[in-house]
Amino acid sequence: MSKDVTSLYRQLPAIDYLLNEAPVLSLIEGYGRTQVTKILRNMQQHAREQIKQQQCLPVWQSDLIGALTHQLQRQENCALRPVFNLIGTVLHTNLGVR
C-alpha cells in the first residue's frame, strides 16, 4: 500500500468521533442511534472499497453529514412502518358505538 492510499484511509473519520458531533447527535434524536450507526458503517465500508479500487475518496466525503442525512431520509421513505390495526377492537367491543 502506498503512502497516498494510506493517507486516504486516514482521512476517514472514526465512527465514534462522528457519533459525538452535534449534527449527528440531532440525527440520532430523529432516527435513533442504531440506524445512524448502521448507515455510517455502510458509508465507511463504501469509502474503503472506493479507496481500494480507485485510490480516491468518494464524492460525498466532503459533505459527510449531508450524505448521511440523505441516506437516512431515503431509507425512511422506503421502509415499512409499523401500524396498529384496531378495527377488530372497535368492532368486537362496541367502542365505536355512541
N, C-alpha and C positions, 0 to 999 in steps of 0.2 A: 504494500500500500504506500502510495507516495505521500509526501508532506501535504500536497494540495488537497488530496482526498481526506486525509486525517483532519486538516483544518476545517473542511466542510462538515465533517461529523461533529466537531467541537462546537460549531455554530448552532447546532440543535439544542434548544433549551431543555433542561430536565423537566419531567412532568411534575415532580413535586414543587419545583420553583413556579411553574405556570399555575398550578392549583392555588397558590397563595397570592397571585396577582389580583388586584382589585377588579379588573373587568371580568376575569374568570370567576371570581367569587360571586359576582352578580349573576353570571350564567348558571353557577351551581345552585343558587337560590331558585332560579326558574326551572331548571331541567333536572336537578339532582346531581350529586357528586358522582355516583356510579356511571351515569350516562355521559357526563362531561369527561370523566377519566377514560372511559372506553373510546370515545371519539378521539381524544388526544393521543392515545396509544396507537390507534389506527393511522392517524396522521403522521406520527413519528415513524411508524413502520414504512409507510409510503415514502416518506422523505429518505429514509435509509436505503430503500430499494432504488430510488432515483439516483442517489449519490453513487451507489454501487454500479449501476448500469450506465449512467450518463455523466458522472462526475460533475454534477451541478445540483444546487438546491432547487426545490420546487418553487414555482412562481408565487404560490401563496405564502411562502415563508416570510416574506416582507410584511404581510398583514395576517399574522397567525390568528389573532383574536377574531378578525372579520371572517376568516375561513372557518374557524371553529363555530362561530355563530351561524354561518350559512349551513354548515353540516347539521347542526342541531335542529335548525328550523326545517330543513329538508326532511330529516328523519321524523320529526314530529308530524309533519304534514302527511306523510305516507304510512304512518304507524296506526295500527288498530288501537282504539281506545276502549277501555272497559266501561260498560254501562250497567245500570241496574234495570232489570226488567221487572217492573212491579205490576204488570197488568193482572197477573193471577191474584195478587194480594187484593187489588181493588175489586175484582170480580167475585172472589170467593168469600170475602169478609164483609161485603156490602159497605166498605168505607167510602165508596163513590156515591152512595145514595144519600140524599139530603134528609 
